[in-house]
Amino acid sequence: MSDSTRGLGSFRLRDLGVAARVGVACAVLVVLGGLVASAGHVADHHGPKDDVKGLSLDDVMGAYHGVKAPPLLASALERGHPDDLPEKVRGALLDWVLGPADATGTRAGPRQLAENYDNFDLGDMAPNELIAKHCLSCHSAKVADTHPIAKTYPLDRRDDVLRLSVAKNLTPVPTEILVTSTHTHALSLGTLAVATIALGLATSWPRRLMGALALGIGLGLLADLGGQWIAHTWDYASTKDSLGRAGVYMVFAGGGLYGLASAAALLLVLVDLCLPSRRPS
């Protein structure tokens, strides 16, 4: 943490008095707590978007870009999961979820999805019976400790199965809501970013290190907020869907970079505040 490149007469946080150091340290701890809370808020706010527990790419994709996808249960069955499932059973479940296929293989959509789930007239070929026999060995709460997939895609309860049997059609937030969100976050997070960078540059850490963190903070925040608009402008219904999806990846990468760089800079500020003053006693 040499000061040779800055000059000993320049201001440093470690030269502050005890009261000022404690005050700045308390404020920094509050901001660090806010960053942790923000990460939790993002997971809680966007996590339920696709009706699957936990935050996923589809949650953020649905919020800013939109998602249109077949039912998760149908996708799993069509890609051959589980690999030991009899073809007769696989076909019966696909007919239930997507509707019977005609001569060309086209499916018209499910017929009475909820009603036929436990239709007594279907006997052993009722979807609930087939799932209980062939799926619950891995997708039941009773085996969640040995099969973690059961926590994300449980198939014990009727509602859980039906939720995974419905096609996704997640529409992005309206433009006016995104405008309001951008207005709030651009001003608040932009101001916080400037303050964090200023504090970091006032430490005794090498200028290159703090400069790299400043770049991460600024670039990450720009990518996060800018990516939201790119994803929203070219949504899933546009001809530039790939560009819109790239915007969502920008949100993920930018938000992560901003959060990590900010946390690192603030932690280094806390360490600098604990160092002895350079002023002669």
C-alpha positions as CSV (number, residue, x, y, z in Angstrom):
1,M,0.0,0.0,0.0
2,S,2.7,2.5,-1.0
3,D,1.9,6.2,-1.3
4,S,4.8,6.9,-3.6
5,T,2.6,7.5,-6.6
6,R,0.3,9.9,-4.8
7,G,2.4,12.1,-2.5
8,L,2.3,12.1,1.3
9,G,0.4,15.4,1.4
10,S,-2.7,14.0,-0.3
11,F,-5.8,13.2,1.7
12,R,-6.3,9.6,3.0
13,L,-9.0,8.1,5.0
14,R,-6.5,6.7,7.5
15,D,-5.5,10.3,8.4
16,L,-9.0,11.1,9.8
17,G,-9.6,11.4,13.5
18,V,-11.1,8.5,15.5
19,A,-14.6,9.9,15.5
20,A,-14.6,10.4,11.7
21,R,-13.2,7.0,11.1
22,V,-15.9,5.3,13.2
23,G,-18.6,7.3,11.4
24,V,-17.3,6.4,7.9
25,A,-16.9,2.8,8.9
26,C,-20.5,2.6,10.2
27,A,-21.8,4.1,7.0
28,V,-19.8,1.6,5.0
29,L,-21.1,-1.3,7.0
30,V,-24.7,-0.1,6.3
31,V,-24.0,0.0,2.6
32,L,-22.5,-3.5,2.7
33,G,-25.6,-4.7,4.5
34,G,-27.7,-3.1,1.8
35,L,-25.8,-5.0,-0.9
36,V,-26.5,-8.3,0.8
37,A,-30.1,-7.3,1.2
38,S,-30.3,-6.3,-2.5
39,A,-29.1,-9.7,-3.6
40,G,-31.8,-11.3,-1.4
41,H,-34.4,-8.9,-2.7
42,V,-33.6,-9.8,-6.3
43,A,-34.0,-13.5,-5.6
44,D,-37.3,-13.0,-3.7
45,H,-38.7,-10.6,-6.3
46,H,-37.8,-12.4,-9.5
47,G,-37.5,-16.0,-8.2
48,P,-41.2,-16.9,-8.4
49,K,-41.6,-15.5,-11.9
50,D,-41.3,-19.0,-13.6
51,D,-43.1,-20.8,-10.8
52,V,-39.9,-22.8,-10.0
53,K,-38.2,-22.4,-6.7
54,G,-35.0,-20.3,-6.7
55,L,-33.7,-17.6,-9.0
56,S,-32.9,-18.7,-12.5
57,L,-32.1,-17.2,-15.9
58,D,-35.7,-17.7,-16.9
59,D,-36.8,-15.5,-14.0
60,V,-34.7,-12.6,-15.2
61,M,-35.4,-13.4,-18.8
62,G,-39.1,-13.3,-18.1
63,A,-39.0,-10.0,-16.2
64,Y,-37.0,-8.0,-18.8
65,H,-37.3,-9.9,-22.1
66,G,-40.2,-12.4,-21.8
67,V,-40.1,-16.1,-22.2
68,K,-42.3,-18.4,-24.3
69,A,-41.5,-22.1,-23.7
70,P,-43.2,-25.5,-23.6
71,P,-44.1,-27.1,-20.3
72,L,-41.1,-28.2,-18.3
73,L,-42.5,-31.7,-17.8
74,A,-43.0,-32.1,-21.6
75,S,-39.5,-30.8,-22.3
76,A,-38.0,-33.4,-19.9
77,L,-40.0,-36.2,-21.4
78,E,-39.2,-35.3,-25.0
79,R,-35.4,-35.2,-24.3
80,G,-35.6,-38.8,-22.9
81,H,-35.8,-38.2,-19.2
82,P,-35.9,-40.5,-17.4
83,D,-34.0,-42.8,-19.8
84,D,-35.6,-46.0,-18.4
85,L,-39.2,-44.8,-18.8
86,P,-41.3,-47.2,-21.0
87,E,-42.3,-45.5,-24.2
88,K,-46.0,-46.3,-23.6
89,V,-45.8,-44.3,-20.4
90,R,-43.9,-41.5,-22.0
91,G,-46.4,-41.2,-24.8
92,A,-49.3,-41.2,-22.3
93,L,-47.8,-38.4,-20.3
94,L,-47.0,-36.4,-23.4
95,D,-50.6,-36.9,-24.7
96,W,-51.8,-35.6,-21.3
97,V,-49.5,-32.5,-21.2
98,L,-49.5,-31.5,-24.9
99,G,-52.6,-33.2,-26.2
100,P,-52.8,-36.3,-28.5
101,A,-50.8,-36.1,-31.8
102,D,-52.5,-36.3,-35.1
103,A,-51.2,-38.2,-38.2
104,T,-48.6,-35.5,-38.8
105,G,-47.4,-35.5,-35.2
106,T,-49.0,-32.1,-34.5
107,R,-50.4,-31.7,-31.0
108,A,-53.4,-29.4,-30.5
109,G,-52.8,-28.7,-26.8
110,P,-53.9,-30.4,-23.6
111,R,-57.5,-31.3,-23.0
112,Q,-58.8,-30.9,-19.5
113,L,-55.3,-31.0,-18.0
114,A,-56.4,-30.6,-14.4
115,E,-59.4,-32.9,-14.7
116,N,-57.5,-35.8,-16.3
117,Y,-54.6,-35.7,-13.8
118,D,-56.4,-38.2,-11.5
119,N,-59.2,-39.3,-13.8
120,F,-60.6,-42.5,-12.3
121,D,-61.7,-43.7,-15.7
122,L,-58.1,-43.9,-16.9
123,G,-57.2,-46.5,-14.3
124,D,-53.5,-47.3,-14.0
125,M,-52.8,-45.0,-17.0
126,A,-54.0,-41.9,-15.2
127,P,-51.1,-39.3,-15.0
128,N,-51.0,-39.3,-11.2
129,E,-50.6,-43.1,-11.1
130,L,-47.9,-43.0,-13.8
131,I,-46.0,-40.2,-12.0
132,A,-46.3,-42.0,-8.6
133,K,-44.9,-45.2,-10.1
134,H,-42.1,-43.9,-12.3
135,C,-41.1,-40.4,-11.0
136,L,-41.4,-40.2,-7.2
137,S,-38.3,-42.2,-6.6
138,C,-36.3,-39.1,-7.5
139,H,-38.9,-36.2,-7.3
140,S,-40.4,-36.8,-3.9
141,A,-39.9,-34.8,-0.7
142,K,-39.1,-38.0,1.0
143,V,-35.9,-38.4,-1.0
144,A,-34.9,-34.7,-1.2
145,D,-31.8,-35.4,0.9
146,T,-30.4,-37.9,-1.6
147,H,-32.0,-36.4,-4.7
148,P,-31.6,-32.6,-4.6
149,I,-33.6,-32.3,-7.8
150,A,-36.7,-33.1,-5.8
151,K,-36.4,-29.7,-4.1
152,T,-36.5,-27.8,-7.4
153,Y,-39.0,-30.0,-9.3
154,P,-41.2,-31.8,-6.7
155,L,-43.9,-34.1,-8.1
156,D,-45.6,-35.1,-4.8
157,R,-48.5,-32.8,-4.9
158,R,-51.1,-32.2,-7.6
159,D,-50.4,-28.5,-7.8
160,D,-46.7,-29.0,-8.2
161,V,-47.3,-31.4,-11.2
162,L,-49.8,-29.1,-12.8
163,R,-47.5,-26.1,-12.4
164,L,-44.8,-28.0,-14.4
165,S,-47.3,-29.1,-17.0
166,V,-48.3,-25.6,-18.2
167,A,-46.5,-23.8,-21.0
168,K,-44.5,-20.7,-20.0
169,N,-45.6,-17.4,-21.3
170,L,-43.8,-14.8,-19.2
171,T,-44.3,-11.3,-20.5
172,P,-41.8,-8.5,-19.7
173,V,-42.7,-5.7,-17.3
174,P,-44.5,-2.7,-19.0
175,T,-42.4,0.1,-20.3
176,E,-43.7,2.6,-17.8
177,I,-42.6,0.3,-14.9
178,L,-39.2,0.0,-16.4
179,V,-38.9,3.7,-16.7
180,T,-39.8,4.2,-13.1
181,S,-37.3,1.5,-12.0
182,T,-34.6,3.0,-14.1
183,H,-35.3,6.5,-12.7
184,T,-35.0,5.2,-9.2
185,H,-32.0,2.9,-9.6
186,A,-30.0,5.1,-11.9
187,L,-30.0,8.0,-9.5
188,S,-29.6,6.1,-6.3
189,L,-27.1,3.4,-7.4
190,G,-25.2,5.9,-9.6
191,T,-24.7,8.2,-6.6
192,L,-23.7,5.2,-4.4
193,A,-21.2,4.1,-7.1
194,V,-19.6,7.6,-7.2
195,A,-19.4,7.7,-3.4
196,T,-17.9,4.2,-3.3
197,I,-15.3,5.0,-5.9
198,A,-14.4,8.2,-4.2
199,L,-13.9,6.4,-0.9
200,G,-11.8,3.7,-2.5
201,L,-9.5,6.3,-4.2
202,A,-9.0,8.0,-0.8
203,T,-7.4,4.8,0.6
204,S,-3.8,3.9,0.7
205,W,-4.3,0.9,-1.5
206,P,-2.4,0.8,-4.9
207,R,-4.1,3.1,-7.4
208,R,-4.2,0.4,-10.1
209,L,-6.2,-1.9,-7.7
210,M,-8.7,0.8,-6.8
211,G,-8.9,1.9,-10.5
212,A,-9.8,-1.6,-11.5
213,L,-12.5,-1.8,-8.9
214,A,-13.8,1.6,-10.0
215,L,-14.0,0.3,-13.5
216,G,-15.9,-2.8,-12.4
217,I,-18.4,-0.7,-10.4
218,G,-19.1,1.8,-13.2
219,L,-19.1,-0.7,-16.1
220,G,-21.1,-3.2,-14.1
221,L,-23.8,-0.7,-13.3
222,L,-24.0,0.6,-16.8
223,A,-24.3,-3.0,-18.2
224,D,-27.0,-3.9,-15.7
225,L,-29.2,-0.9,-16.4
226,G,-28.5,-0.8,-20.1
227,G,-29.0,-4.5,-20.5
228,Q,-32.5,-4.1,-19.1
229,W,-33.5,-1.7,-21.8
230,I,-31.8,-3.8,-24.6
231,A,-33.7,-6.9,-23.4
232,H,-37.0,-4.9,-23.1
233,T,-36.7,-3.2,-26.5
234,W,-36.1,-6.4,-28.4
235,D,-38.4,-8.8,-26.5
236,Y,-39.1,-12.4,-27.3
237,A,-41.7,-11.5,-29.9
238,S,-39.4,-9.4,-32.0
239,T,-37.2,-10.3,-34.9
240,K,-34.1,-9.5,-32.9
241,D,-34.8,-12.0,-30.1
242,S,-31.1,-13.0,-29.8
243,L,-30.1,-9.3,-29.2
244,G,-32.8,-9.1,-26.5
245,R,-31.5,-12.3,-24.8
246,A,-28.0,-10.8,-24.9
247,G,-29.4,-7.9,-22.9
248,V,-30.5,-10.3,-20.2
249,Y,-26.9,-11.8,-20.0
250,M,-25.7,-8.2,-19.6
251,V,-28.0,-7.8,-16.6
252,F,-26.7,-10.9,-15.0
253,A,-23.0,-10.1,-15.7
254,G,-23.3,-6.4,-15.0
255,G,-25.2,-6.8,-11.8
256,G,-22.8,-9.4,-10.5
257,L,-19.7,-7.3,-11.5
258,Y,-21.2,-4.2,-9.8
259,G,-22.0,-6.0,-6.6
260,L,-18.7,-7.8,-6.3
261,A,-16.6,-4.8,-7.2
262,S,-18.6,-2.6,-4.8
263,A,-18.3,-5.1,-1.9
264,A,-14.5,-5.5,-2.5
265,A,-13.9,-1.7,-2.6
266,L,-15.9,-1.2,0.6
267,L,-14.1,-3.9,2.4
268,L,-10.8,-2.4,1.4
269,V,-12.1,1.0,2.7
270,L,-12.9,-0.7,6.1
271,V,-9.3,-2.1,6.3
272,D,-7.8,1.2,5.4
273,L,-9.8,2.9,8.2
274,C,-8.2,0.5,10.7
275,L,-4.6,1.3,9.6
276,P,-2.5,3.8,11.7
277,S,-2.4,7.4,10.6
278,R,0.5,8.6,8.6
279,R,0.6,11.9,10.5
280,P,3.5,12.2,13.0
281,S,2.4,11.8,16.6
